Amino acid sequence: MMNEVWKLDKNYYCLYVESKDVMKRIKRYYTDFVLMAEYYDHNGKLQARQYKVEKKRKRVAVRLKNIW
């Protein structure tokens, strides 16, 4: 599994998540993370999600990236 964070523009970061546990945490606790994209495999099963995160929440995004 892979989780990544990168800078999107001046005020936002992108958080790419493949871990189902991290997806559940974001849905429950981090409602201010904006869903940008969902990725599915060839069978239609959810593979990953990509979120738009404000600059002030970068620290949280980096910590979530390190969770497997």
N, C-alpha and C positions, 0 to 999 in steps of 0.2 A: 504494500500500500504506500501511497505517496500523498503527502500534504505539502503544499507550497504557498509562499507569500511573496508577492512582488508589488512594486510601486506602479500604480495605474496612471496617476497624474499628480498634480500638485497637492490635492486634498484627499486623495483616496488610495487605498491599497486593494489588491485582489487576494483572496484566499481561496485556493483550490483544495478540495477535500475529497478523499476517497474513503475515509474511515466512517463507517455507519455510526459509531459511537460519537464522533465529533459532530456529525450531522444532527444527531438527536440533541446534543448539548446546545448547539446553535439554535435549533428550533425552540428549545425550552427557555434558555437563558439570555440569548443575544438576539432579540427581535429587531434590533436596529441594524443588523447585517442584512443587506439587500441581496436577494438571490438574482444572479445575473444569467446563469446557464445551468442546465442539467445535462449530463452525459449518460447515454445508455449503451449497453453492449448490443450485439447483433440479435440477441434473444428478447430485447426490450426490457432488460433488467437494469435498474438504476446503478450506474457505475461510480459517478462522482457529481459533485456540485461545486459551483464557483460563486463566491460572494463578493460584493463590493463593501468595503469597510472604510469608515472615516479614519482620517489620519490620527485623531485622538484615541482610537481604539486599536492602534497598531500593536501595542504590547500584548493585548488579549489575543489578537490574531496570530502573533508569533508563538505564543504559548500553546494555542490550539493546534498549530502546525506540528508541534513536537509530540502530540498525543497519538498513539497508535490505537 
